[in-house]
Amino acid sequence: MTTNTSNSVEPDPDGSEAADEVFEEIDDRRSLTGASLVAVAVVGILFSAFQLWLGARGFVFEFTVPAFGTVRLASLASLQIRAIHVNFALVMAFLLFPGATGTGAITRRIGSLPAVARNRFGDSPVTRVAEAVRNAVWWAFVDEESTRITPSDLALVLLSTFPTAYYVTQFDEITDVIRVRGLGGAGTLGEVVPPLAPLELGFLADYSLAYLMGVLAILLVLEATRRALGLLLTLLVSLFLLYAKYGYLLPRDLPVAQTFATSQLRWNQIVQNLWYTVEGILGVPVGVSVRFIYIFILFGAFLEMSGAGKWFIDLAYSITGTRKGGPAKASVVASGFMGMLSGSSVANTVTTGALTIPLMKRSGYSPEFSGAVESSVSSGGQILPPVMGAAAFLIVEYTGTPFRDVVIAATLPAVAFFFGMWVMVHFEAAKRGIGGLRRSDLLDLGPHMRRGWFYLVPLGLLLYYLVIARLSVGRAGWLTIVATVALIAMVAAYNERTGPALVGGILAGYALFAVSLFYAGGTPIDLLYGAETAEYGLTGALRAAAPSLPTVVAAISFAFLLADPRGDAPLLDLDDDVTDAGAWFDERVGVDVAGSRAGQFGSFILKSMDSGAKTATIVVVAVAAAGVIPGVIGITGLGGSLRALIISVSGGSLVLLLILAGLAAVIVGMGMPTTVMYIIIVVLLGPVLPEFGIAILAVHLFVLYLGLMADVTPPVMVAAYAAAGIAKSDPFETGKQAFLLSLNKILVPFAFVFSPGILLLRTTDGEGSILTGADVADLGFFLPEVVAPILAVFAGVYALGVAIIGFYHADVRYGARLSLVAAAVLLSVPGMVLLPASAALGLVGVDAGLYSVTNELVARGVGAAILVVGLIRNRRRAGGEAGDRPTAGDSPDAVSQ
C-alpha cells in the first residue's frame, strides 16, 4: 500500500509503517508480482472499460467506421449485462483473494499429515504418500504468503464464465422456456451444446443445463463472498438459502416458529428465483451497481489517482492547521473529503490516518482519542454529498428518488455530523491546552489553491450535472470522468512554454466546433460519422458546443503530449500509486516510457481503471451475495410475516420501533459492508416505518446513518481497530471513544425522522418532496418545521459534543453533562420525549396528544434554555479556575499556534 502524504506536513515514518502493517492485516488481497500482477490489472482495466462503455453508449455494443458503416457486435438485455458484471467481479475476487492460506481447519490437518505419518511410521512409503498429498494440496489450493495464483483459482475463474456464457448465448431459452415452464423444461447439456452430448453422464444427464449453471453461479458467489468479505456474510447468505429449502419444517404450532414457517419449495424453484430473475443475485442491488455504483467508484479512483487526495489533505491543513487543535480539525476536513472519494471507512482511516493520527498525537491528543477521531470521521465520508457511498445509489433505486434529491436531503445532516466532530475536537483541544501547527510548517493557502484549484472542477461539474442539468446518475458520472481525464491531460501538457499555445489551441478547437454547428448543423465528429444535423443560431451553437469541450481539451492536450512527451509538467502531481506503477513498468521493460509526462498520463488512466475495478470488486460481490436475502424473503413470503411481527414487538410505538431499527442496523452492520447492512435492514424494516407517516427517504437515510455506527461500535469496530493499529493505542478504548464521538450519527438521524424539514423535505400524507419556492414562502410551515428544527439540531449537536468531551471553559460536572444530554435530545428530537409522555399519560387515563408542532417548539425552547444556562454556569465557574487550567504554552507536548 502507498500512503498519500503532504509535501509540507510529513507524517511520522512510524505512522506510515503502522498504516502499511494495519492495511496488510485487514486487507486479505494478494500481493502479486510479475505476470500475475499484469493479468489482474488487465482484467480490472477490461472491467472498467466495460462499465465505461455502458455509461457512454448503453447496452448496445456497436461502433461506426467512417465510409464503411456501423458494426454491431451485440445488443444485450439488462439481465445479461448484470451477469457479465457479476462475472467480472467473480474473476477479480478469485484472482485477488486467496482461497486458503494454510491456516484453516482443513488445511491445518492436511498440513500435519506428514509429521503424523513420520511419528507413527518413520521414513516409510506411507510418510512419502502423506508428503505427496500435502504438497499436491498446497500446490493446487493453498497460497500461504498471499503472493501467487493457484491452479484452483484458475479453475474457478474458468468455471465462473460458464453461467455467464449460458446467459449470453441462451437468453431466448431463459425468456421463452424457463420463465414459462421452469428449469425442468430447459434443455440438457447435449440439447443445448450438441457436441458435448457424450459428456451427459450422471447428474449432467439428470438435470437441465440451466439448473446446473444456476447452482454453479450461486456456489461461486458464495465462494467469492467467503474470500472477499469473510465467513460471516457467507454463513448468513447460506442460512437464508437453507431456510428457503427447509423453512417448511418449522413447527406451525409454536408462536414464533409459525411466523417463519414457509411452504415447501424445490431446489429448482429456488435456483430459478435467485439466478434467472431480477429478484435474487441479479436483482436491484446488482442493477444499481451496473448503472450507478461502479461508475462513481471509478470517478473516485480517477480523482484520487489524479493527486486530488493529497491536495485535499494539504488544503485541510492549510485552512485549519494553525487553529486550536489544528491537526484534529484538519483530520475532520480531510477525512470528509477522502471518505467521499473512497466510500470506505477502513480505507479512509488507513489512508488519511497515516498522516493525521501521528500529527494529532504529537500535538497533545492521546493515542486513543487520535485514533477515535480519525475512525469516527472517516466513517462519515459515506454520508457526505455529492459522491457519498454505494448505499446512496441503492437509496435512489429502492425509493425511486432522484439522486439530486438524495444529495440535497443528505447535505444538512452530513454538515451537522461534521460540525459535531469539529466541536468535540475543539473542546478536547481546549481541555488539554492543545494549540495548532506553525504556519511555517504548512503550505500557504493562496499558492496552494493556485496550484491545484482544478481539482475542484470535477466536483463542481458533478453537482452541475446532477442538480442543475438533472442528468441521470450514470450519465453524470460518465461525463464527469471524461472531464477529469481531459483536465489531467491539460495539466500534463501545460507548462510556461506550451501554456499559451495550449490554451489557444483549445479555444480554437471549441470555436471550430461552434462554427461547424452554426454553418453545418453538426460538430466535425458528427459530420464525419454521418450523424443527423440541425439548425443552430450563434448563441445556440456556442451553447451546443459546450458539451464537446472535454473532448476538445483532451484531443488538443494529447496532441501536445505526443509532440513533446518529455516536457516538464509543473502542475502534474499524480498519486504515489500512479508513479510507483509507472516506475515498476519502466524497470521491467528497461525503457523510460512511464517516466515521461505522456507516459504518466497513460499510467494515470490505466491505474485509475485498475484501482476502480479492485475497489468495486468487493462492492459487487457484496451486493450479489446480499441479493440472495431479498430473493429468499420474496419467494418464501417472509416479508409480510416479518412486518406483522415487527409491529407486534414494537407495540405500535414509533419510538420503540426506531430504537429497534437502530439496534438492528448497528448489530447487522458489525463486520458487514455498509451496502449489505443497508439491503438487509431495508428489506426487513423498510416497509414498516413508512406506515407511521415517515417519509421514505428519511427512513432509508436513517438506516444508512445507524448502520455506519457499526464501523466504530465494539466489539467489531473495524475502522476503530484500523485506527488503533496506526495510533498504537488500546483497540477497545479507541473503539469506545470512537463510538462516543459518533453519537451524532444517532442523534441526527432520529432528528430528521421526526423533523423531515432538516432534510429539506415537506411531508404530506407520508410522501416527502424537496422544498419548493412555495414551501419557503409559506412561513407558517417553513419557520416552525424547517428553520427551527435545523437551528435546533445544530444546537443539539453542540450540546452533545460538550457533554461527551466534558469541557466548556472548565471541566463539566457529571450532573451538568446529563443536563446537556437532555438539552440535546429536547433540541434535536423532542418527539422522543413527547410521544412516550403521551403514551404514559394514556396509561393513566389521560388522553393528551402532546406530539404537535407547537409542543415541539416549546420543548426545543426548554432545551435551548437548559443549554444556555448550563454553558453560562460553567463559564462563570471557569472564571475562578482560569489559573488552574493548562494552556498551549504550559503544555510541553503542545505545538503553539
Secondary structure as UniProt FT lines:
FT   HELIX           13..26
FT   HELIX           34..57
FT   TURN            58..59
FT   STRAND          60..65
FT   TURN            66..68
FT   STRAND          69..75
FT   HELIX           78..96
FT   HELIX           105..121
FT   HELIX           125..141
FT   TURN            144..145
FT   HELIX           151..169
FT   HELIX           171..173
FT   HELIX           174..178
FT   HELIX           179..181
FT   HELIX           183..185
FT   HELIX           189..192
FT   HELIX           194..199
FT   HELIX           203..206
FT   HELIX           209..229
FT   HELIX           231..246
FT   HELIX           247..249
FT   TURN            252..253
FT   TURN            255..256
FT   HELIX           257..260
FT   HELIX           267..275
FT   TURN            278..279
FT   TURN            281..282
FT   HELIX           284..288
FT   HELIX           289..293
FT   HELIX           294..303
FT   HELIX           304..308
FT   HELIX           309..320
FT   TURN            321..322
FT   TURN            324..325
FT   HELIX           326..342
FT   HELIX           345..363
FT   HELIX           367..378
FT   HELIX           379..383
FT   TURN            385..387
FT   HELIX           390..399
FT   HELIX           403..432
FT   HELIX           439..441
FT   HELIX           445..452
FT   HELIX           453..455
FT   HELIX           456..463
FT   HELIX           464..468
FT   HELIX           473..493
FT   TURN            496..498
FT   HELIX           499..520
FT   HELIX           524..528
FT   TURN            529..530
FT   HELIX           538..545
FT   HELIX           546..548
FT   HELIX           549..563
FT   TURN            565..566
FT   TURN            570..571
FT   HELIX           576..589
FT   TURN            594..595
FT   HELIX           597..626
FT   HELIX           628..636
FT   HELIX           638..650
FT   TURN            651..652
FT   HELIX           654..669
FT   TURN            670..671
FT   HELIX           674..685
FT   TURN            686..688
FT   HELIX           689..692
FT   HELIX           696..708
FT   HELIX           709..712
FT   TURN            714..716
FT   HELIX           718..727
FT   HELIX           731..741
FT   TURN            742..743
FT   HELIX           744..754
FT   HELIX           756..759
FT   STRAND          761..764
FT   TURN            765..766
FT   STRAND          767..770
FT   HELIX           773..777
FT   HELIX           779..782
FT   HELIX           783..787
FT   HELIX           788..805
FT   HELIX           814..828
FT   HELIX           831..843
FT   TURN            844..845
FT   HELIX           853..879
FT   TURN            880..881
FT   HELIX           882..884
FT   TURN            888..890
FT   TURN            892..893
//
